[in-house]
Amino acid sequence: MHKILVQGINIYAYHGCLVEEGKIGCNYIVDVMMETDFTDAAKTDDLKKTIDYVIVYDIVKAQMAIRSKLIEQVGQRIVDALKKQFTSIQKLEVKVTKLNPPMNGNVERVSIIISE
């Protein structure tokens, strides 16, 4: 079993329950961990035999561009899109972090993690 991590994907997006969040937006960080078997890619140096990080980034970026009230929904869309694109994924974990959420208090970040 092998792991591929694409970490610290920084994206500005417009998620949240408040109307203002849809207009102002905020910074998010997305981390993706995928378990797969890239033995053939390691032996042949062939990108087609592994998971292309650029496509992972593009999927995250596309899903983050679709406004949702909840980062839980955004995270699930990212999981679903990655599993559809890469059937070789055996285990997947996606973490979506919202920086400086608008709350009645000093909160640096909130995160959700989906593991499948």
C-alpha angles and dihedrals in degrees: 000000000000132000130216117193125193104186138180099022100176114206134167109219143160108238126140146092095258119087089226091060089060090055103035102031126188144222123286134185121208124195123190127194119185129183114207141135111263096166092121092049091050091052099042103030087229117149091202089067095060141038114290109228091206091060090048089054092047091052092050091047093049094049093045089054091063108086118236133170092225130047085212089071093045091051092050092050090052091050092048094048093048092049090049093049098042113039090176092072108113097177129014135190124184124186120192116191125191112204121218097357115202100255135140092261144039104287120162098197147341123210141188125201124200118192121187 
